Amino acid sequence: MARRERRRERLRLVFGAVTSRVINLELHCHTVASLDGMMSYQSLLRTAQAVGIDALAITDHDTIAGALEVRELVRRAEAPLEVIIGEERTLSDGSHLIGLFLERPIKSKDLREVIREIEGQGGVCLIPHPFRRKDGLLRGGLAPLEFFQERVGGFELFSAKCSYAENQRAAELLAGSRLGPFAGSDAHYECDLGESINEVEWQGDLRSSLVGMLKRDVACRLLGKRQQAADGERTYAPLYYRMRPYARVPQFLLPAAKKAYRNYRNWKFGIGRKELHEVYRHA
């Protein structure tokens, strides 16, 4: 009980009750619970603290197991960090939808049913990388937006993983949709975390602050890494994938190769606070 009270006091000091306080939110990241995620739970916690994140949504692919593990780890460590349980669900057409504030994994792959499941848990829907060719929900057109009318939800205005062109297309939704914008790093490695940050005015609790931002009622500022018009999507191990049709790493060497590439990438791009610029502001 004493440990729990100490953690509550730390959270109170971090978030406070003053509505003018601004918190840093990360709303799209992955752990080793995702097949393509490389951040361990301990590593994610250390990196979030190094970046200066107050709250983060863990949105592993088709599971909430990693998010639950990190939440428990944060509780045991009495860390001043809020964890939002999320899941990036793969739909039947290959597109993705994020659910936040979950306590149970999502079962369906149908868009309408997934939205119903998320809202049935009191959750919030986010559309990640809406125009990404591989898995963007809106890559084939804007028709899916009809399912979000009269709902509180968000779309990824700026994805640190997406190309400049894809983010520019997402920016057009600011005028064409009532969904609220958010920024996401879509981090799979430690060095990715913090490439996008949502600065949000604190509204007394985390859910109210985020929902207020998505309703465009709460002051916020979205920050992201700088992009040039020619910038493409963030890629991992491009040389390996170019050579894979001709030569493959033996199966028994894959874990070591992945670890080596993780270390290389984290060294090359660095772990911690990034130089970001403003991509959106709501006063």
HELIX and SHEET records of a PDB file:
HELIX    1   1 ALA A    2  PHE A   15  1                                  14    
HELIX    2   2 TYR A   41  VAL A   51  1                                  11    
HELIX    3   3 ALA A   65  ALA A   77  1                                  13    
HELIX    4   4 LEU A  111  GLY A  120  1                                  10    
HELIX    5   5 ALA A  143  PHE A  148  5                                   6    
HELIX    6   6 TYR A  164  ALA A  171  1                                   8    
HELIX    7   7 LEU A  173  GLY A  176  1                                   4    
HELIX    8   8 GLU A  190  ASP A  192  5                                   3    
HELIX    9   9 LEU A  206  LEU A  214  1                                   9    
HELIX   10  10 PRO A  238  MET A  243  1                                   6    
HELIX   11  11 GLN A  251  LEU A  253  5                                   3    
HELIX   12  12 LEU A  254  PHE A  269  1                                  16    
SHEET    1   A10 GLY A 180  GLY A 184  0                                        
SHEET    2   A10 GLY A 153  SER A 159  1                                        
SHEET    3   A10 VAL A 124  ILE A 127  1                                        
SHEET    4   A10 HIS A  96  LEU A 100 -1                                        
SHEET    5   A10 GLU A  82  THR A  90 -1                                        
SHEET    6   A10 ALA A  55  ILE A  58  1                                        
SHEET    7   A10 VAL A  22  CYS A  29  1                                        
SHEET    8   A10 SER A 196  GLU A 201 -1                                        
SHEET    9   A10 CYS A 220  GLY A 224 -1                                        
SHEET   10   A10 HIS A 277  HIS A 282 -1                                        
END                                                                             
